[in-house]
Amino acid sequence: MGLRPVANWSIPATGTLGNDMLVVHASQTGNAERIARLSAAAFPGATVRALATLDAETLRAADRALFVIATYGEGDAPDRARKFEVKTMAAPIDIGALDYAVLALGDREYPGFCAFGHRVDAWLHASGGKRLFDRVDLDGADIDAERHWQQQLSAIAGAAIQPDWQRADYTPWTLVSRKHVNPGSPGGAVYRVVLTPHAPTIWAPGAIAEVLPRHDPARVDRWLARVGRCADSGLRETLLDKILPDDEGDRPAPLQALAHRDYSIASIAASGAVELLVRACPGPDGGLGIGSGWSTKVAPIGGAILLRIRDNPGFAPADPTIPIVLIGNGTGLAGLMAHLRARTAAGGAPAWLLYGERSGAHDRPFAAELETLSNNGPLIRIDRAFSRDAECGRYV
């Protein structure tokens, strides 16, 4: 499977001229940018921009705009859009007679589902913009919501939108191992998870693994007991990869599939395995969260996990002949490790790593490998900050 950066995709145009159309994305892992570029293909001549690069003049110059906006974590803006929210969105501005629409991307498992997309929509409206149609909220790979967005674009463009927006199918990967790498940490448990494909697979440093989770069977059993359906083994099996309904009717329908979870890949393709850092997060019912629980506890070693890989153009490899500075914290170290490993394999220019975690005594994933890269590789400097240590107390 050869993966190409989104920015290099050749997407055929399908609709009417779009010289007056601005398509804006705010993306953390590349998915919002992917959908933005697919949306722009319906309007030949449309301009595609990152939200972080916009200003009032650009917005006023556009007659129409589409905003594809991801929410990161618990309601936050993606990293590169945070400055825009703090400075530009602090108050309404005059954007003229802009007609706009918002596709908000998020994860319903978090309380701030699509929160940043909602804030962008509210800010545009308060600034004088007029909605082309109601905001569309997209949970993971919700095909119905994605099709609704496509249908709305078709109505505006006056032409059918290419239906094939979905990426490659998920394929089974074997869960080879998982190891708790921060016992004793004041933060959540972090696991190093290793998976191997059934066929050779290629990806670039910075790539994202999209993992389809399944429920802990005990969670489904509790739901079935609550609705009096304990003996319905067929329903139990069906619900393992579906969002558990809130209602208690005789037959919960329609059932929506669980959304995938995104994880930065720490390994390079030459290793033959995908390596992840996954933090076990608590769920609202007192157990583990659906996504992290699946990868760190529920999925059996030697069993299959459905996974697919996508490029993340916002985190693509730098020119290996140019020195780089890598900055991250927590499980974000995984994506940085892929760049360090690729640079080591290529004999690239020096790298400087700034990394933050909670405890210097307990939170040091990849410590031995980083020491080796520091002594015999391109890593010429490491600066660590540990927020819970009294002698440090700094954040990255």
N, C-alpha and C positions, 0 to 999 in steps of 0.2 A: 504494500500500500504506500504509494508515494504521496506525500503531503506537500501542498504548496501554500505559501503565505496568502492570506486573503487579498492583500494589496496587489498580488500578481494574477489574480483570477481574471479570466476573460469571460465576462458575463454578457451574453447577447442582449441588446436592447429589445424591448417588447412593446412599448407604448408610444404615446404621442410625444412631441418635443417637450423637453423639460428644462429649457434654458432658465426659466424663472423658478425652478425648484431647487431648494437647498435640502440636503439629507444629512442629518447630524447624528453622530453616535457618541455615547459614553460607555466605554467597555472596560471591564476588568480582565477578562480572559479571552477576548476576541470574538465572542459570540454576537454581541450587539453590533460590532463592526461588520461581521459577516452578513447579518440580516439587513443592515443599512445598505450595503453594497448591492445585495439582491433586490432590495426595494428600489434603489436608484436606477436599476436596469429597466424599470417600467417607464422611465422618463429620460429619453436620450438627451444628453446635454446637461443633466443635473449635476450639481456640485456636491461632493461628499466631503464633510469636514468633521473633525473631532470637536466635541463640545468645548474642550479646553482652549481651542484656538479661536472661538467666536468672540465678537464684540458687538456693541449696539449698532454700529454702522453696517456690519455684514447682515444682521437680522433685518434692519430697515430696508436694505437693498433687495431683499428677497420678497417675492410676492407670495410664495408658498413654501412651506417647510415640513419635513417629516423628521421626527425625533425618535430615535431608537435608544432607549436609556436603561442601562442595567443598574441594579442596586447591589451593593456589596455588603456582606456581613449582615448586621442587624439594622438595616435601614440607611447605611452610609452611601455616599457617592463613591464611584470608582476612584482609585488613587489620583489619576490624572485630572479628574474633574472637580476635586475638592477645592482647589483655589478658585475655580469659576464660581462654585456655589457660595463661597465665603465672600468674594469680592463683587462679582457681577450680579448674583441673585440676592444680595442682601436687601434690596428694595426693588420695586417695579421700575422699569425703564421704558422709555418711549421706543417701541419697535414698529411703529407705523401700523399700516393695515395688513398685518401678516396673517394669512390663513395657515393653520398648522394642524398637525395630528401627532399623537404620542403613542408609541408602543413601549410599554414598561415591562422590563424583564425582572423576574425575581424568583424566590423560593418560598412557597407557602408554609414551610416548616418554621420559618423565622417570623417573629411578630411584626417586623418591619417589612412585610411583603411588598415589593415594588415601591417602597417609600420614596426613594429618590426620584423615580419616574413621576410619582404623584406630585412631588414638590416642583419639578420642572414644569409640569402641566399647569399647576396653580400659578406659578410665577409668570408663565407666558400669557395666561388669561388675564392676570392682574396687570400685565404690561400693555394690554390692549389687543392682544392676539385673538383671532376668532377660530374656533375649532372647526376643522373640516368634518370631523365626526368624533364621537365619544372615544375617550382613551381606551386602548386595548391592553389588558394585563395578561402577561404570558408567564406561566409557571413551568419552568424547565422546558421540556419538549412537548408542551400542550398543543397537539396538532389542530384541535378545534380553534383555539385562539389564533394560531398562526394563519389558518385558512381564513378566519374572519378578517384579519389584517390584509391578507392578499385580496380578498373580495372588495374591501373598501378601496384599495389602491387601484383595482381594476375599474371601479366606477369612476374614479378621478382620471385615470389615464385613458379611458375609452378603449381599452384593449385587454385581452386576457393576460393574466400574469402566469408565468411559467409555474406549474404546480410542483415541480421537483425541487423544493427548498430543503428537504430533509437530507441530512448527511448520510454517510454509509451506515449500514446496519450494525448493530452491536454484535460482537462475536464473543464466544466463551474464552476466557483466559483462566489458567489454572492458578489458584492461590497456593504458592509454593511455601511461603513462610510469613510470619508476623512476629515482631519482637517489641516488647515494651521497652522503650529507650530512655525513659525519664522517671524511673521509680523514685518515690520520695519527693517529687516536685510539688510545689504549692499550686501548680496549675493542673489542668486536665492531663490525663495519661496520653502520651503520644506513642504511636506504633509505627514501626518501619515495616511496610507491607510490600511483598515482592510477588509479582505475577508474571507468568510466561504465556506467550501466545501459542496457538495451535499451528500457526504458519508464520514464516518470517515477516516481520513488520518494521517499517521504517518511520522514524519521526525526527524532528529537529529539536535541539535544545530550546526550552521555553514552552514546549507543547503541553497540552492539557489532556488528562485522562478523564473521560466522562464515564462514570460508573453507575450502572442501574442497580439500586439497592433492593433488598427484600426485607419485609418485617421480621422481627423476632417472632417465631411461632407462638410464644407465650403471650405476646401482645394481641395477636389475632384470637387466640383462645379466650382471652379476657373479654374481647368484644363479643364473640359468639355467646359466651355465658351471659353477658348483659342483655342480649336480645333473645335469649332462649333458643339458640340454634347450635348447641354444642355437638349434636349428632350429625350435622350437615358437613360431611368431609369434603364434598365437592366445593361448597362455598368457602371452606377453610383454605383449600388450595388456591382458589381464585383470588382470595383477598391478600395472599402473601406478597404480591407485587402491586397492590392497588391502594389508593388512599381510602382509609377506613371511613365509611359514611357516618355522618352525624345522626342521621335518622335511624329509627328502629323499625322500619316497615318490614313486611313479609319478605320482600326481595329488594335489597338495596340496588338501585339503578338510577342513572347510568354510573358505572364504575370507571374512575379515572386512574390511569397508571401513575405510579410514583415517579416523581421527577428525578432525573439523573443528578449526580453530585460531581462537581468539578474538583480535580486535584492536580497540582503541578507535578510533573514527572521529574524525578531526581536523577534518573539514569539516562544514558545515551543509547541509541539504537544498537550500537555495536555490542552492547552487553547481552543482548537477547532477552532482556527482561525489563518490565516496567517496575520501578521502585517508587513508592509513595511514602510521605509522612502524613499520618492521619491522627488528628486529635479526637479522642473520645469525648463527645459532647452530651450533656444530659438532655433527655427528652421531657416534654411537659407532663408525662405520666409517671415520672420518677425513674424510668429506665434510661437506657442510652438513646440518643437520637437515631432516627431511622438510618441515615446515611452512614454516620460514623460507627453505629452499632453493627451494621452489616459487615463492614470491612475489618473492624477490630475485634469482634466477638462472635457474631452469629454464623458467618460463612465458614464452612469447615475447611481445614487445611487439606489440600488435595482436591477440593471441590472447584466448581466453575463459578466465575464472576463475569457477568456480561459487561463489556467495556468497549469503547471506541476512542480513538485518538483524534484530536484536531489541533492544527497549528494555532499559535497565539501571536499574530503579527506584531502586537505591541511589545512583545518580549522576545523578539527574534534575536539570533546570535549577532554580536557585533563583529566587525572585521577583526580576525584573529591577530593581525599584525599591530593592532592598536591597543595600548593598555586600557584596562577597564576598572571601574569601581562598582562593586556589587553591594547593595544595601537591602537588608531584609530583617524580619523577625519571626519568631515562632516557627510554625510549619512552613512558612514561606522560604525557609532555607532550602527546601527541596528543589525549587526551580533554579536557585542559584547554583546548587551542586551540579546540575546538568550543564550549565555554562562552564563551570570550572573543569569538569571532567572532559568536556569537548575541547576546551583550550589546552588541557594537558595532552590529550591524544594528538592534537595538531601541532604541538610544540609552539603554542602561541605566546603572545606578549604578556607581560606581568599583569596580575590582578590584585586588587585590594578589597578585602571583605570586611564590611561593618555589619555586625549581627547582634540582635537583641533577644533576650529571653528572660525568664523570671529568676532562676537560681543558678549560680555558678557551680554549685556542688552537684546539681542533679540534671540541669537542662543543657546538655552538650551533645546533641546528635551529631554523628559523623566525626566525632572528635579525633579519633585515630587517623582517619583519612585526611582530615584537614591538617593535622600535624605533618603527615607525609608530604602533602602538597606544599606545605610551607617550607619544609626542609629540602625537598627534591623536585618541586614543581614550579608552576607559574605564580603561586600565591606568595607574594612578597611581604604581605602585611595582613594581620587579622586584628580587628578591634571589636571586643565584645562588651555589651552592656547588660547588666542583670538588675532588673527593676526592683526585685524584692530583697536584694542584698544590702545590708545597712552601709557597707563601705562603698557601695556603688550608687544604687538608686536611680540610675539613668535609664532612659528609654531610647529605642531606635525607631 
